[in-house]
Amino acid sequence: MQLSEQEIIRRDKLEALRGLGINPYPANLFPVNHSSKQIKEQFEEGKKVIVAGRLMSVRDQGKASFAELQDSEGRIQMYFNRDVICPDEDKTLYNQVFKKLTDLGDFIGVEGELFTTQVGAKCIRVSKFTFLSKTLRPLPLPKVDEEGRIHDAFNDAELRYRMRYVDLVVNPHVKEVFIKRTKLFTAMRTFFNQAGYMEVETPVLQSIAGGAAARPFITHHNSLDIPLYMRIANELYLKRLIVGGFDGVYEFSKNFRNEGMDRTHNPEFTAMEIYVAYKDYNWMMEFTENLLEYCATAVNGTTETTFGEHQVNFKAPYARVTMTDAIKQFTGFDISGKTEAELYAAAKGMGIEVNETMGKGKLIDEIFGAKCEGNFIQPTFITDYPKEMSPLCKEHRDNPELTERFELMVCGKEVANAYSELNDPIDQRERFEAQLKLAERGDDEATQFIDHDFLRALEYGMPPTSGLGIGMDRLIMFLTNNASIQEVLFFPQMRPEKKQVELSEDEKFIISLLKAENNQALGQLKEKSALSGKKWDAAMKGLSKHGLVKVIVDGDSKTVEYKS
């Protein structure tokens, strides 16, 4: 492993600490009794405290130093005085251990008493400090100049997501997003529990990938010798529980969809689904707007939030617009009673990319997505979807071409999806069979399996039920003003990290020559390197293996190209 100069120095300090009889990674408990936040909020002059955290800054003043310690709740200033820490003749603990062997980022524990500095800062006068963990890599700490400008900020998105553990340390504001995320889950659970509904768990590994139209991840169970699918939705299992006699069940589920990745989609995401017996989608609309008003207030202290350039208000009630009226409003086209051919021609005429694999439902969805949904900024229920778009939804009581379904749109994005659930087993079977035909035509988002066990469950009878699904990641994006889903996931999916290539000194020297002047003649480059034939051959072989150089042959001439 190639180590930087800083990493080598820190490893040397590690050994020096051990040489002094100090264990840089002690196993015993450290008796923390205060956090930085508690100290600031309950400050008492002369109070004894014990705190622990990372050392984040040091201002050396010779026989004394001011420093900052960062724990999970913020930072607190500390004052290290050599004669207080080392009251006897031996000053090693301060002069050597603290000043020379301690680095920014190290975990330390301190004991001391509180006092106020001459400039009014709340501070700990340290009487004792303990090494808790030595860091072997330097933190990429931002620097602030005299004019308050920040330099060397750790703000590269790929590095931040890949090394979230560093991001959380050096960008403390990032932690607030995840604190709000937890508040959202807590608030939603409280709302459901107070309504009398029960949290449950359903399988992640499923023999049939059902409950949604999405491409699943596939794995294999060795003992049973069968394929299994990572859950794309938990809907069908929750409905089984309604069949079983529960009046209301909900689950926060990790779902997995083997589809594209972008700023609003991650292959692993969190959804909440709730099903309540003896309700319909009209009741669920009111329930949803009251739920989101409650959650927004719990997370931000207000129903209002900012998302990009928009001010959004989650206060109930929300506007209601039918799918048909929305498309008519923004395109002038009435989808009512139209055939698949007519919808296909209309979409083509609007400049929407469609193909022959798409049925009526997918064509309508494409028209709405391209021409309508971006216009709905404030929370708006889009209702009464065509039957072809909703294979698990009950037929509309007033129009057999439609279903009793709504989606909640916010800032042009779907946040929630709900139905009056289909509980007619014969109708449900016919819908599944229609989806199979679409799958055979090449629609890879259509249901490709019929869940016969779910149909059997419906045949035992499911009461009238309404179900709601909410994308939790997307909802917290709106509540924290983050346009990227990666910002609200601790560890978003990333492309594999490129392995760092370790080069020999000869290889590094050849690369340096090529960086100064690329595409050099092979013989000229070899002469410049002044390497022996054996060393030259070994170095060029290694660079070619790593894909860093390419020898280009053109007739009798050979040139070397550096590929960065």
N, C-alpha and C positions, 0 to 999 in steps of 0.2 A: 504494500500500500504506500503510495506516494504521499508524504506528509509535507505540509507547508512549514515555513520557518516558525510561525506562531504555534503550530501544533507540536512541533519538536520542542520548543521552549516550554510549553505547558506540561509536556511529558517529563521534562527534566525537573520542573518544579514539583511534579507529583512524586518523583523519586526522592527529591530533597525533603519533602514533608515526611515521607516514610523514614528517611534517615534521621529525622528529629524525633522519631517515635510517635508521630501523629498519623492516625488512620484517616486518610482522605475520604473514606466511605464507611463511616461507623454504622453499626447495626442497631445500637441501642436507641430507645425512644428519646426524643428531645421534647421537654415539657413546655411547649408553647401555651401561653395563657392569654395572649392578646393578638389581635390583628392590627394592621396599620389603620384601618377604618375605625376600629374601636378606640384606639389611642386618640385619634383626632376628635372623635365625637364625645368621648368621656375623659378628656384631658384633665389631669390633676398634677399640679407641680409636685415633684418629689415622689410620685407614685412608682413603685417597682414593677417592671414589666419583663416578660420573656417573649421574644418574637423570633421568627425565622423566615428566610426567603433568599432571593438572589441579590448579590451585590451589584448595583447598577451604575454607580458613579463614585469617584473618590477625588477629593481636593486635598492634596498633601500639603501640610503646613509645617513640616519638620517633625517636631515632637508631638504634634497633634494632627488630626485629619478629620474632615467632614466627609460623610459618605451617605449614599441613599440605598435603602433596602426595599426591594419590591416583593410583596407577597401576593396572594390571590385577590386581594381587595384594594391594592394600590401601593403607594410608596410612602416611606417615612424616613426622615433625616436622622442620622446618627452622628455622634461626636466621639471620636477615639482619641484618648489622651494617653501617651506612653506611660506616664507615671501612675495613672489610675489602673491601667490594664496590667502593668508590671510594677507593683509596689516595691519589689525587692531589687537587688542589684542586677539580676539577670533580666535584660530587656529583649531577649530573643523573640518572645511572642509578638511584640510590636514591631521591632526593627527588622526581623527576618520574616516571620510568618505572615504578618499582616501587610507590611509594606513591600516585600519582595516576592513572596510565594503565593499571595492571593491575587486573583484576577477578576475582572468584571465578568459577571455571569456565575461565579461560584456561589453555591448555597452555603450560608453560614447561619448560625444561631447566636443571638446576643441576649445578654442580661444587662439590665441597667435601670436608671431612674429617669423620669421625665423632667425636662426643664425647658424654659423658653430662652432662645438666643437673644442677643442684643438687638437683632433686627426683627424680633417677634415671631420667629419660626418655632414650631413645636418639634422637639428633638429628644432623642434618647442619649443620655450620657452613659456610654458603654463601660461596664465594669468587668465584663467577661465575654469572650466570644469563642465559638466552637466551630470547627470545620465540619460541614455536613455532606458536601459533595463537591469534588473538584471537576470543573468543566475542561474538556480537552480540546474543544473548538471555540474560537472567539465568536461572540454574538455580533451580528451585523447591526450595531447600534447607530441610530441616526444621531447627527450632531446639529446643534442649534447655535448659530452665530450671534453676535452682539445685537444684531437687528431683528432677531427672532426668526430668521430664515432657516429652514431645515435642509440639511445636506446628507447625502448617503442614506436616504430613506430606504427601508426594505419594502419596496412597493411593486416589484416584478410579480405579476399575477401568478405565473406558473410556479415560481419559487415559493410564493406564499402558500399556495394550495398544496404543493408537494411537501413542504416543510411547515405544516400548520403549527407544530410545536414551537418553532422559532417565531412565526408570525404572531402568535398569542403573547409571546414574551416581549417582543420589541414594538408591537403595535397594540397596546392595551385596549384601544377603542374597539378592536375586533371582537373582544370577549363580550362586549355589550350586546352584539347581535345574537350570540348564543344564549346569553342570559334571557333575552327577550323570547327566544325560541322556546326555552323551558317554561317561561311564564305562559306562553300561548297554550302549550300542551296541558299545563296545570289548570288554566282557566277553562279550557274545553272539557276536561274531565270533571271539573267541579260542576259545570253547567249540566252535563249529562247525568251525573250522579244525583244532583239535587232534583232532577226530573224523574228519578227512579229507574234509570236504565243501567244495565250491567256491562262492565268491560269484560271481554272474553278474548281467547286466543284461538286461531285457526291455523291449519298446516301451511308451512312455507313450501315444503316439497309436496307436489300434487301429481297424481297420475294423469290428470287431464288439466290442461291450462285453460281455465274458463273464467267467466265473469267479466271479460273485457275483450276487445278486439285489438290484439297486440302480438308481436312475435316473442315467444318465450325463450329463456335459456334452458337448454336440455342437459341433463346429467344422467348417470346410470347407477342403479342400485345393484351392487354386486351380489348380495345375498339372495334377493328376490329375482335377480336377472331380468329387470324391467327398466324401461326408460322412465325418468321422472322429470318434472318441469318445475322450475322456480316459479313461485306465485306471481302472476300478473295482476291478480285482483283477489279479494277475499269474499266477494259478493255471494257466491253460491253456497259457501259454507255458513255464512251468517243467516241466510234464508233458511237453511236446514234447521237452525236453532229456533227460528220463528215457528217452523213446522212442529218442532219439539215442544213448544209451549211457552217460550219466553215472550214477554210482551215488548221488550226493547233491549237490543244488544248493540254494542259498538266495539270497534277495535282500531287501534293505531297499528297499521301493518307496514312492514317493509315489503315493497313490491319490486319486481325485477323485469325489465323489458329490454329485449335484445335489439335495440333500435338506435337511431342516431343520437349523437351528443351535441348539444349546443348550449347557449347561455341560459336556456330555460328547461333543458332536459338532461337528466343524469340516468344512467341505466339502473341504478338503485335509488329508490325514492320512498318517501313516507306518505301514506294516504290514511285518512280516517274515513271509515264507513260506519253508518248507523242505520238500523232498521227498526221501525216501530209498527207494531200491529194495530189494526183498526184505524189507520190514518191514510190520507191521500196526499197528492203533491201540493194541493192548495194549503193544507195544514203545514206541510214541510217547508213551503216558502216562508210562511210567517215564523216558523221555528228557526229557520236558517238566518233570517235577518236579525232576529233577537239574539241568536247565538253569536253572530259576528260583531254585533254592537257590544255585547258583553266582553268578548275576547279582545277587541281593539282597545277598549277602556282599560282592561286588566294589563295589557302589554304596554300601552303608551300613556295611560292616564286620560285619554281623550278618544273620541270616535274619529277624529280627523287625523289624517296622515299625509305625508308628501311622498309621491312616487315620481321621480324624474321631474318633469315640468308640471305635473298635475297635482292638484290638491284634491284628495279623495276623502269622502265622509261616509263612514260605515253606519251612521245612525239610521235606524229603521224609520219608516218603511222604504223599500226599494221599488223602482219602476218595473213594470211588467210589459214585455213586448213579445208577440208571437213570432216564431221563426218565419212564417209566411209574410207577416207584415214587415219584418226587418229586411228581408230580401227585396220585397216590393219597394220599400222606402229608399234603399240605396242603389238598386239596379233598375227599378221600373218593371221587373219581370215577376209575374205571378206563377209560383210553382204549383199551385193547386191543380190537381187532376192531370198534371203533365206526365207524358210517357218518358221512358228512359232515353229514347232517341231525341225527344224534344229538349230534355234537360242537358243532354250531351251537346246538342247544337247550340243551346243558349250559353253554356259555359265556354265553348269554343269562341262564340261571338263576343264574349266578354274578355277574351284574351287569357283565359285560365287554362293552365296545363292539365289536361285530362287524358285518359286512355280507355281502351275498350274493356279493360278488366273491371272498370268501376260500374257498380249498380246504381240505382236511383239514390239510395241513401248516401253513398260516397260522393256522388255528383253534387247533391244539394249541400253536403258538408263542405265541399271545395268552394262552391259559390259563396256560401256564408262566410267561410274563413277568409277568402280573398277580398270580398267586397263589403262585408258588414261588421265583423266583430271588432275591428280596430276603431270603430266609431263610438263604442260604448265605454266611456271613461268612468263615470260614477257607477256604483254597483247596480246592475240591471239584470232582472230575470228574463232570459229568452225562453219562451214556453212553447208547448204544443209542437213537438218535432214530428216530421213525417215518420210513418211506421217503419220504413226501410232503414232508418238510422238507429233504431232502438229495439234490438231483438229481445231484450229482457223487460220491456216496458208494456204496461197495460194500454190497450186500445182506448182512445179518447171516447168519453161517454157520449159526445155530441157529433163526432166526425170520425168514421171508421178509417179514414186515410191517415189520421194523426195518432199520436200517443200522448199520454199524460206525463210529460217530462219537462224539466227545466234545467237550464245551465245558468249559473251566475257568472256574468262577465264583469271584470274590473280592469280598467285601462287596456281594453282590447284582448284580455286573456281570460280563459276559463278558470275559475277558482273552485266551483262546486257543480256537481251534477246530481240530479235527483229524479226519481220516478214514483208514480203509483205503480207498484211492482206487479208484474204479470203473474197471476196465480192460477190461470187456466192451463192445466198440463197438456191438453190437446193443442191449444193455440201455441204454447211454448215449443212443443215438438215441431210444429210446422215452421216456426220462426228459425229454429236451429237448422232444419233441413234446407231452408232458403239460404242460410249463411253458408252451408256446405257447398251449395251450387256456386256461390260467389267465390269461394276458396278454389274450387275446381277451375274457375275461369282465370285464376291467377291473382286474385285479391289476397295478398299475404297478411292483411289485417282482419280479414273475415274469420269467424269462428271455424276452426278446422276439425273440431271433434264435437260429438254430441255426448253430453254428460248424462248417461242413462240413469245413474244413481240419483242425480238431482231431479230428473223427471219422475222417478219413482217416489221421491220425497213429496213432490207436488201432488202426486196422485193420492197420497195420504191426507192431503188437504192443508193449504196454507191460508190463513185468514187474510182479509184485505190488509195490505202493508205498504208503507212508504219507506223508501231508502234514500240515503244521502251519502255522497262521497265528496271529500274535500282534499285537495292537494296541499298538504301541510307545508311543504317546502315553498310552494308558490305563494301561499298566504303569508308566510313570514317574510318573504321578499317584499311584498307590498307594505307590510307593517314596519319594516326597517329601511325602506328606500334603497333596496338593492336590486339592480337589473339583472344580475347574474346569479343563477342557482348555486354556483360554486362558492359564493360568498356566505351562504347560509347552511352549508354542509361542512362539518369539521374536516372530513376527508373525501372530497369529490374524486370520482374516477379520473385517472390521468393516463396518458400514454406512458409506456415503459420508459424509465429514465435511461438516457444514453450512458453506457458504462464508460467511465473515465479511462482513457488509454494511458498506460504507463510506458514511457519511452526510455530507452537507454540514452546515455549522454551523446553517443555518436548519432543516434536518430534525431535527437533534439538539435544537434549542430547542423545536420543536413536540412532540417525544417527551417532553421533560422536563415540559412543561405537562400532557400527558396522563397521565404517570406520577403527577403530583401529584393529578390528578382526572380519572378516565377518563369516557368517554361524555359529552363536553361538546357543547353546541350549536355547530354549525358557525360561525355568525356570532360567537358569544361567543369561541370559540377564536381566530378570525382577529383579532378586536379585541385579545385578550391578547398575541398574537404581535407586534403592531405592525409587521408586514411589509407592504411595498407589494404591490399586487395581483399584479404580475408575479412577485415573489419568493414570495408565498404560493402561487400556482398551480404554480410550478416545484417547490416543496418538497412540496406535497400530491401532485403527480403522481409524484414520486420515491418517497415513502413508500407510496403505493398500489401502485406497481410492485414494490416489495420485499415487499409483503404485510404491512406493519407497521401500516397503518391501514385502516379501512373506514368509508365514509360510509353511514349508515343513514337511509333516507328513510321517514318515517311521516306520510303526508298532506302537510301544508305544512311540517312540521318536519324538520330535518336534524341528526343528531348524528354525532360522530366517535368511533369506537371504536379503542382501541389494542390491537393483537394482538401480544403479546410472543412 
